[in-house]
Amino acid sequence: MSNAIVGLCTIDLYLPGVASLKEKRSILQSMIKRIQNTFNASAAEVGQQDIWQSAQIAFAVVTNATPHANQMVSEILNWIEKNYPHVSVVGERIEIL
């Protein structure tokens, strides 16, 4: 029997200075693709699609241990804050399933 653990994180973002949906989507698409490529995680925009300066994305990692899932979620959150300093994380919800 498999012991699959899923780490799911949904984050709310504030994008100051964004003046159009096109600009917002450019930032988010870059962030999502880089999360997928760097961490081999699934990621998508999941909410607030029509608000220029707000966004909600979710990412998920699959592993066989709860501590590893927590570690990966933390690494991704730290990576976002480091690589996208112009974007503020204003809320996060982490679930380990």
N, C-alpha and C positions, 0 to 999 in steps of 0.2 A: 504494500500500500504506500502511495506517495505521501510525502510530508511537505506539500507546497505551502509556502507562506507568501502572502501578497502584502506589500507595503504600499498604501495609497495615500497620496497627499494632494489636497485641494488648496490652492493659494489664491488669495485676492490681491490684486496688484493695483497700484496707483501709478499712472504714467503722466507726470506733470509735463506740460508744454506740448503735448500731442494735440494737433489741430485738425486731424481728419481720421476717418476710419482706415484709410489707406496707410497712413503713417503708423497707426496702431497695429494693424495686421502685419506690416513689415517687421516691426519689433518682435511681435509674438511668434511669427513664423520662424524667424531666426532663432529665437530662444528655444522653441519646441524642437526644431531640427537638431540644434546643438545638444539638447538634453538627450534626445534619442541616440545620436551618434556617439556622444561622450560616455554615456552611462548604460547604453543598451536598455533603456527604459521606454515604456509607452508614455506618450504625452499628448495632450490636446487642449484646445480652448473649449471650455465647457459652460461658460456663462458670461453675461454682460457683453455680448457681442456687439451691440449697437450703441454703446457708450464710449465716447472717444478716450477719456482719461482713466477708465476703469476696465479691469479685465479679470477673468477668473480662468485659471488653467489647473489641470490635474495631471499628475504623473503617477505611474505605478511601476514597481519593481517586483520581480518574482524570485524567490530564493527558497532555501530549505531550512532557514533558521531565523527566528524572530530578531535576535541581536543584529544579524546581518541586514535584515530589512530596515531596522531602525537606523543603522549606520549609513546605508545607501540613501535613505530619505534625507538624513541630515547633511550628507555630502552634497546632494543636489541642491538643497536649500542654500547652503553656504556658497556653492558655485554660482547660483543665480545672483546672490548679493554681491559677490566679487566681480562677476563678469557683466552685470547690468546695473551699475551704480546709479544710473539715472531712473531706475524703476524701483519703487518702494513696495515691499511686501507688507501689506496692512492687515493680513489675516491668514491663518493657516489651520487646516484640520488634517490630522494624521490618523489613519486607521491601519491597524495591522490585522489582517484577516487570515 
